[in-house]
């Protein structure tokens, strides 16, 4: 039954992409089918085989060790502030981002990260049939983050057409940065985080190839990392430490605001309609939850969590998922994969603002297609969850 529902989900998804495509005549179907097949193979390997379990466990072990190191720094500064049995979200989940950010800075400084991004992107471009710049940006987004990645393509921004700019932004919104992967792993099962990271990379290109098809000439297809002013090692460390801390504080501030706002809106809706705002959204999103593999009896609860992620952010939705004790393992799995991305309304402003700071004209362009960008990124999450649903 799950195979039939999965196929139906793919058909509905592709139908939505096709009817809203910018140029149906430019769609190239061969790379799309190749990427779907690759996703199925990768999802099967990660979720169904011993090799996949071994690789995931290795990835998780690395992050567990890194988080333990980060915990030593957090304990040194904030130790004693929490009750012995308490686990404050800011201290245990968000502040370790600072240490992960430092490691990314070191890899960037030693040229290891640019090398990996460039050549993995080159290989990816052979599969997806798109430009090298688009593939480079997708890999960079998955490591650097949706705002920071645009610094690496600053020179190309003024030269990009609207369609290529859309692809770069969709990749940024559809992935998550390595600096917060450890935070996700403390909230949902790590194997679903890893699976989503891999699937989203290909899902982004599948959806963009349908929604926003175009061809890139060889002259346009140039990849060049933005060169930055040379820093000393300790200048770099200081910069990345502060960047990581800013990310932690920004996420904390957004959580405070969004959780409080959702509580207020839920209270108002409960008083007027007898249902909370999230429950009402759950009914709207229930059919989509069913299509990604959630049993119908759990579709409203799952749809509510999916909608919460869209209107707030993935952290709030993951917290809500953690409170659900009666959902089946299958529902938790597919919803978890759906949640691992930056596809929400606040990301529109973050991406537009980041690009506007580098190139005002292109920032305005992004603001104009912001809702379409969120639409595409949400379909990316839907596709990844559907693919994972075949094997959960």
C-alpha positions as CSV (number, residue, x, y, z in Angstrom):
1,X,0.0,0.0,0.0
2,X,2.8,2.4,0.8
3,X,4.2,1.9,-2.7
4,X,0.9,2.9,-4.3
5,X,0.6,6.0,-2.0
6,X,4.2,6.9,-2.8
7,X,3.7,6.7,-6.5
8,X,0.5,8.7,-6.2
9,X,2.4,11.3,-4.2
10,X,5.0,11.6,-6.9
11,X,2.3,12.0,-9.6
12,X,0.6,14.7,-7.7
13,X,3.9,16.4,-6.9
14,X,5.0,16.4,-10.6
15,X,1.5,17.5,-11.6
16,X,1.8,20.6,-9.4
17,X,5.2,21.4,-10.7
18,X,4.2,20.9,-14.3
19,X,1.1,23.2,-14.2
20,X,3.1,26.0,-12.4
21,X,6.3,25.5,-14.6
22,X,7.8,28.7,-16.1
23,X,8.6,27.0,-19.4
24,X,7.3,23.4,-19.9
25,X,9.0,23.1,-23.3
26,X,12.4,23.5,-21.7
27,X,11.9,20.6,-19.2
28,X,14.6,17.9,-19.6
29,X,13.1,14.6,-18.3
30,X,16.1,12.3,-18.5
31,X,18.2,14.0,-15.7
32,X,15.0,14.2,-13.6
33,X,14.4,10.4,-13.8
34,X,18.1,9.7,-13.2
35,X,18.0,11.8,-10.0
36,X,14.8,10.1,-8.8
37,X,16.4,6.7,-9.4
38,X,19.5,7.8,-7.5
39,X,17.4,9.1,-4.6
40,X,15.6,5.7,-4.4
41,X,18.9,3.9,-4.4
42,X,20.4,6.2,-1.7
43,X,17.3,6.1,0.5
44,X,17.3,2.3,0.3
45,X,21.0,2.2,1.1
46,X,20.7,4.6,4.1
47,X,17.5,3.3,5.6
48,X,17.5,-0.4,4.7
49,X,21.0,-1.8,4.5
50,X,23.8,-2.5,7.0
51,X,26.2,-0.3,5.0
52,X,23.8,2.6,5.3
53,X,23.4,2.0,9.0
54,X,27.2,1.9,9.4
55,X,27.7,5.1,7.5
56,X,25.0,6.9,9.4
57,X,26.3,5.7,12.7
58,X,29.8,6.9,11.8
59,X,28.4,10.3,10.9
60,X,26.4,10.4,14.1
61,X,29.4,9.3,16.2
62,X,31.4,12.2,14.8
63,X,28.8,14.7,15.7
64,X,28.2,13.2,19.1
65,X,31.9,13.6,19.8
66,X,31.9,17.2,18.5
67,X,28.9,18.0,20.6
68,X,30.6,16.6,23.7
69,X,33.6,18.8,23.0
70,X,31.2,21.8,22.5
71,X,29.5,20.8,25.8
72,X,32.8,21.3,27.7
73,X,33.1,24.9,26.5
74,X,29.4,25.5,27.3
75,X,29.8,24.0,30.8
76,X,32.9,26.1,31.5
77,X,31.0,29.3,30.8
78,X,27.4,28.4,31.9
79,X,28.0,25.5,34.3
80,X,25.8,25.7,37.4
81,X,23.2,28.0,35.9
82,X,20.8,25.1,35.2
83,X,19.3,22.7,37.7
84,X,21.2,19.3,37.8
85,X,18.5,17.4,35.9
86,X,17.5,20.2,33.6
87,X,18.5,20.4,29.9
88,X,18.1,24.0,28.8
89,X,17.5,24.2,25.0
90,X,19.7,27.2,24.5
91,X,22.7,25.6,26.3
92,X,22.4,22.1,25.1
93,X,21.1,22.5,21.5
94,X,22.0,26.0,20.3
95,X,25.3,27.0,21.8
96,X,27.2,24.0,20.4
97,X,26.6,25.7,17.0
98,X,29.5,28.0,18.0
99,X,32.0,25.1,18.1
100,X,30.7,23.6,14.8
101,X,31.0,27.0,13.2
102,X,34.7,27.2,14.3
103,X,35.4,23.8,12.7
104,X,33.8,25.0,9.4
105,X,36.0,28.1,9.6
106,X,39.1,26.0,10.0
107,X,38.2,23.8,7.0
108,X,37.5,26.9,5.0
109,X,40.8,28.5,6.0
110,X,42.9,25.4,5.2
111,X,41.2,25.2,1.7
112,X,39.8,21.8,2.4
113,X,36.2,22.9,2.2
114,X,36.5,24.9,-1.0
115,X,38.1,21.9,-2.6
116,X,35.3,19.6,-1.5
117,X,32.6,22.0,-2.6
118,X,34.1,22.6,-6.0
119,X,34.6,19.0,-7.0
120,X,31.5,17.5,-5.5
121,X,29.6,20.2,-7.3
122,X,31.4,19.4,-10.5
123,X,30.4,15.7,-10.2
124,X,26.8,16.7,-9.3
125,X,26.5,18.9,-12.4
126,X,27.1,15.8,-14.6
127,X,24.1,14.2,-13.0
128,X,21.6,17.0,-12.8
129,X,22.1,18.5,-16.3
130,X,22.4,22.0,-14.9
131,X,25.2,24.5,-14.7
132,X,28.3,24.1,-12.6
133,X,27.5,27.2,-10.6
134,X,24.1,25.8,-9.6
135,X,25.7,22.5,-8.4
136,X,28.5,24.3,-6.6
137,X,26.0,26.5,-4.8
138,X,23.9,23.6,-3.8
139,X,26.8,21.8,-2.1
140,X,28.1,25.1,-0.6
141,X,24.6,25.8,0.8
142,X,24.5,22.4,2.6
143,X,27.7,23.3,4.4
144,X,27.8,27.1,4.8
145,X,24.1,28.0,5.2
146,X,21.4,29.8,3.3
147,X,22.7,33.3,3.9
148,X,26.4,32.8,4.1
149,X,26.6,30.8,0.8
150,X,25.9,33.9,-1.3
151,X,29.2,35.5,-0.3
152,X,30.9,32.6,-2.2
153,X,29.2,33.6,-5.4
154,X,29.3,37.4,-4.9
155,X,31.0,38.1,-8.2
156,X,28.5,36.1,-10.2
157,X,25.4,37.7,-8.6
158,X,25.1,40.8,-10.9
159,X,25.4,38.5,-14.0
160,X,22.7,36.0,-13.1
161,X,19.4,35.8,-14.9
162,X,16.3,35.6,-12.8
163,X,15.9,31.9,-13.5
164,X,19.5,31.1,-12.4
165,X,19.1,33.3,-9.3
166,X,15.9,31.4,-8.4
167,X,17.8,28.1,-8.6
168,X,20.5,29.3,-6.3
169,X,18.0,30.6,-3.8
170,X,15.9,27.4,-3.9
171,X,19.0,25.3,-3.2
172,X,19.8,27.6,-0.2
173,X,16.3,27.3,1.2
174,X,16.0,23.5,0.6
175,X,19.2,22.5,2.5
176,X,20.5,23.1,6.0
177,X,23.9,24.2,7.1
178,X,26.3,21.8,8.8
179,X,26.6,24.2,11.8
180,X,23.1,23.3,12.9
181,X,23.0,19.6,11.9
182,X,24.1,18.6,15.4
183,X,21.2,20.6,16.9
184,X,18.7,18.7,14.7
185,X,20.2,15.4,15.9
186,X,19.3,16.2,19.5
187,X,15.7,16.7,18.5
188,X,14.9,14.0,15.9
189,X,16.5,10.7,15.1
190,X,19.9,11.2,13.4
191,X,19.2,8.7,10.6
192,X,16.4,10.9,9.3
193,X,18.6,14.0,9.5
194,X,21.3,12.3,7.4
195,X,18.7,10.9,4.9
196,X,17.1,14.3,4.5
197,X,20.5,16.0,3.9
198,X,21.3,13.6,1.1
199,X,17.8,13.5,-0.5
200,X,17.3,17.3,-0.4
201,X,20.4,17.8,-2.5
202,X,18.8,15.9,-5.4
203,X,15.2,16.9,-4.7
204,X,16.1,20.6,-5.1
205,X,17.4,20.0,-8.6
206,X,14.4,17.8,-9.5
207,X,11.9,20.4,-8.5
208,X,13.8,23.3,-10.0
209,X,14.2,21.4,-13.3
210,X,10.4,21.2,-13.4
211,X,9.4,24.6,-12.0
212,X,12.1,26.7,-13.5
213,X,13.7,24.9,-16.5
214,X,16.4,26.6,-18.6
215,X,19.7,25.9,-20.4
216,X,23.1,27.4,-19.6
217,X,25.6,28.0,-22.3
218,X,29.3,27.1,-21.9
219,X,30.2,30.7,-21.7
220,X,27.8,31.3,-18.8
221,X,28.8,28.1,-17.0
222,X,31.7,29.4,-15.0
223,X,32.4,28.7,-11.4
224,X,34.6,30.9,-9.3
225,X,34.8,31.1,-5.6
226,X,34.8,34.5,-4.1
227,X,38.2,35.4,-2.9
228,X,38.3,36.9,0.5
229,X,40.7,39.2,2.2
230,X,43.6,37.2,3.7
231,X,43.2,36.7,7.5
232,X,45.4,35.3,10.1
233,X,44.4,32.0,11.7
234,X,43.3,33.7,14.9
235,X,41.4,36.4,13.1
236,X,39.5,33.7,11.3
237,X,38.8,31.9,14.6
238,X,37.4,35.0,16.2
239,X,35.2,35.7,13.2
240,X,33.7,32.2,13.0
241,X,33.2,32.1,16.8
242,X,31.2,35.3,16.6
243,X,29.3,34.1,13.5
244,X,28.3,30.8,15.3
245,X,27.2,32.8,18.4
246,X,25.1,35.1,16.3
247,X,23.4,32.2,14.7
248,X,22.6,30.6,18.1
249,X,21.2,33.9,19.5
250,X,19.2,34.6,16.3
251,X,17.6,31.1,16.4
252,X,16.9,31.5,20.1
253,X,15.3,34.9,19.5
254,X,13.2,33.5,16.7
255,X,12.1,30.6,18.8
256,X,11.0,32.9,21.7
257,X,9.0,35.1,19.3
258,X,7.4,32.3,17.2
259,X,6.6,29.9,20.1
260,X,5.0,32.8,22.0
261,X,3.1,34.0,18.9
262,X,1.8,30.5,18.1
263,X,0.6,30.1,21.7
264,X,-1.3,33.5,21.5
265,X,-2.9,32.6,18.1
266,X,-3.8,29.1,19.3
267,X,-5.5,30.6,22.4
268,X,-7.5,33.1,20.2
269,X,-8.6,30.4,17.8
270,X,-9.5,28.0,20.6
271,X,-11.7,30.7,22.1
272,X,-13.5,31.6,18.8
273,X,-13.6,28.3,17.0
274,X,-13.0,25.7,19.6
275,X,-9.9,24.5,17.7
276,X,-6.3,25.8,17.9
277,X,-4.7,27.5,14.9
278,X,-2.3,24.5,14.5
279,X,-5.2,22.0,14.6
280,X,-7.0,24.0,11.8
281,X,-3.8,24.0,9.8
282,X,-3.6,20.3,10.4
283,X,-6.9,19.7,8.6
284,X,-5.6,21.7,5.6
285,X,-2.3,19.8,5.4
286,X,-3.7,16.4,6.3
287,X,-4.0,15.3,2.6
288,X,-0.3,16.2,2.0
289,X,0.7,14.3,5.1
290,X,-1.2,11.3,3.8
291,X,0.5,11.5,0.4
292,X,4.0,11.4,2.0
293,X,3.1,8.2,3.8
294,X,1.4,9.2,7.0
295,X,-1.5,6.9,8.0
296,X,-4.8,8.8,7.5
297,X,-5.7,8.5,11.2
298,X,-2.5,10.4,12.1
299,X,-2.6,12.8,9.1
300,X,-4.2,15.8,10.9
301,X,-1.6,15.7,13.7
302,X,1.2,15.3,11.2
303,X,-0.2,18.0,9.0
304,X,-0.3,20.4,11.9
305,X,3.5,19.8,12.5
306,X,4.2,20.3,8.8
307,X,2.2,23.5,8.7
308,X,3.9,24.7,11.9
309,X,7.3,24.4,10.1
310,X,6.1,26.4,7.2
311,X,4.7,29.3,9.2
312,X,7.4,29.4,11.9
313,X,10.5,27.3,11.4
314,X,11.9,23.8,11.6
315,X,13.0,24.1,15.2
316,X,9.5,24.9,16.5
317,X,8.1,22.1,14.4
318,X,10.7,19.6,15.7
319,X,9.8,20.6,19.3
320,X,6.1,19.9,18.5
321,X,7.0,16.6,16.9
322,X,8.9,15.7,20.1
323,X,5.7,16.2,22.1
324,X,3.7,13.7,20.0
325,X,4.0,10.4,21.9
326,X,1.2,8.6,20.1
327,X,2.4,8.9,16.5
328,X,3.6,5.7,14.7
329,X,7.3,5.2,13.9
330,X,6.5,5.6,10.2
331,X,4.8,9.0,10.7
332,X,7.7,10.2,12.9
333,X,10.1,9.1,10.2
334,X,8.6,10.8,7.1
335,X,7.6,14.0,9.0
336,X,11.2,14.2,10.4
337,X,12.6,14.1,6.8
338,X,10.1,16.8,5.8
339,X,11.2,19.1,8.6
340,X,14.9,19.1,7.7
341,X,15.1,22.2,5.6
342,X,14.9,26.0,5.8
343,X,11.6,26.2,3.8
344,X,9.5,28.7,5.8
345,X,8.3,32.2,5.5
346,X,11.1,33.8,7.5
347,X,13.7,32.3,5.1
348,X,12.4,34.5,2.3
349,X,13.4,37.6,4.2
350,X,16.8,36.1,5.3
351,X,17.8,35.1,1.7
352,X,16.5,38.4,0.2
353,X,18.3,40.4,2.9
354,X,21.6,38.5,2.5
355,X,21.6,39.0,-1.3
356,X,20.5,42.6,-1.0
357,X,23.5,43.3,1.1
358,X,25.7,42.1,-1.7
359,X,23.7,43.3,-4.7
360,X,20.6,45.5,-4.1
361,X,19.0,44.9,-7.5
362,X,19.2,41.1,-7.2
363,X,17.9,41.3,-3.7
364,X,14.8,43.1,-5.0
365,X,14.4,40.4,-7.6
366,X,14.3,37.7,-4.9
367,X,11.8,39.6,-2.9
368,X,9.5,39.6,-6.0
369,X,9.6,35.8,-6.4
370,X,9.7,35.1,-2.7
371,X,6.4,33.2,-2.4
372,X,7.3,31.1,-5.5
373,X,10.6,30.3,-3.9
374,X,8.9,29.0,-0.7
375,X,6.5,27.0,-2.9
376,X,9.4,25.3,-4.6
377,X,11.4,24.7,-1.4
378,X,8.3,23.1,0.2
379,X,7.8,20.8,-2.7
380,X,11.5,19.8,-2.3
381,X,10.7,18.7,1.3
382,X,7.6,16.9,0.1
383,X,9.6,15.0,-2.5
384,X,12.4,14.0,0.0
385,X,9.8,12.8,2.5
386,X,8.0,10.8,-0.2
387,X,11.2,9.1,-1.3
388,X,12.0,8.3,2.3
389,X,8.5,7.0,2.8
390,X,9.1,4.1,0.4
391,X,11.6,2.6,2.9
392,X,10.4,3.7,6.4
